[in-house]
Amino acid sequence: MEPHPRLNAYLRLHLADGIGSILFRRLIEALGGVEQVLAAGPGQWRKVEGVGEKTTAGIAAVTDAQVAEELALASQRGVAVVCLEDEDYPKALKMIHDPPPVLYVRGRLEAGDAVAVGIVGSRHCTHYGLEQAERFAQLLARAGFTIISGGARGIDTAGHRGALAAGGRTIAVMGCGLCHAYPQENAELFDRIVAEGRGAVISELPMRTAVLGGNFPTRNRIISGLSLGVLVVEAARRSGALITAREASEQGREVFAVPGRVDSPLSQGTNELIRSGATLVQNLEDILQELGQVGAAMTADEPAEAPVLPPGLNETEQKLLAELDGQPLSVDDLVHRSGLPAGKVAGTMTMLVLKGAVVQQPGNVFARRRAKNRL
């Protein structure tokens, strides 16, 4: 990506201590542009709301040498630096209230990445959460969506891996500078995204910015800002994923949630989202329907043939699915055909509905779900 001619000016302001996206925007709006801001001087800077002595000193302290060092470091690491006025800056992100003035991009952003869904959730997740995150990432990626997430342990990692497994694209939004890989065990995953040309690892933070807890909540607005909607797979009441969901709602994006066990602390956040109006998601169609014309376009001209077969089904689930291959069946029919206890059949069918492999019809009848080339 070719940098914008004013990139040096953007970096001088971006590297200043105390200048975040809000103050950056206020300065530009007050003084007419980034070059005008740098030409104005401390007296003019202090007239802008939120800019005091400490901030003006921070702006004045940034040197040409620091800017050159930042660009050289980015180049050494294979990172492109994109400013807000660059043609390659994501248009959807540009429209949020507080877009990052500068993005550091390792890998490649493409125009098609505008059709994206964020997948977020708990770092300390259950097997069910991992399974659902990877399953929905695969479904969405095969339908043509780019998967956006934060590169963290747990649900984020499952989302990125699911997109790659489906042959799709994914973007990892870091809460640190791109000189670092966090968590370290995902360094290979990030390298794979870039090496295979399957997306990008991005950050709004200067290259050497360390891993600090306070940076992660602010990066969540980028995950939602890049997405048409955000799917929360598993989250406790105080989960950072709920911050992303709130950002999505404030940005006018859709909020989706996968229901979880009522007795699991890691499902309290997602279940509360559903009670508060988030779309309950059991299968891909639930997401596509809420995305309107975009969702409909992602399924156009695809033959509806393949039965849905989520990954990780146990032996009982596979056995009952096989019974449904010929025609829809009631629970009583399934008990008779499989020889399994009625309670086990009923519980298994509920899980298969949640996993999106089966649809429940009137009269407690179940049928195989069929997708349009998405599995």
Buried (B, 14 or more C-beta within 10 A) or exposed (E): BEBBEBBBBBBBBBBBEBBBBEBBBBBBEBBEBBBBBBEBEEEBBEEBEEBEEEBBBBBEEBEEEBBEBBBEBBEEEEBBBBBBBBEBBBEBBEEBEBBBBBBBBBBBBBEEBBBBBBBBBBBEBBEBBBBBBBBBBBBBBBBBBBBBBBBBBBBBBBBBBBBBBBEBBBBBBBBBBBBBBBBEEBEEBBBBBBEEEBBBBBBBBBBEBEBEEEBBEBBBBBBBBBBBBBBBBBBBEEBBBBBBBBBBBEBEBBBBBBBBEEEBEBBBBBBBBBEEEBBBBBBBBBBBEBBEEBBEBBBEEBEEEEBBBBEEBEEBBEBBBEBBEEEBBEBEBBBBBBEBEEEEBBEBBEBBBBBBBBBBEEEEBBEBBEBBEBB
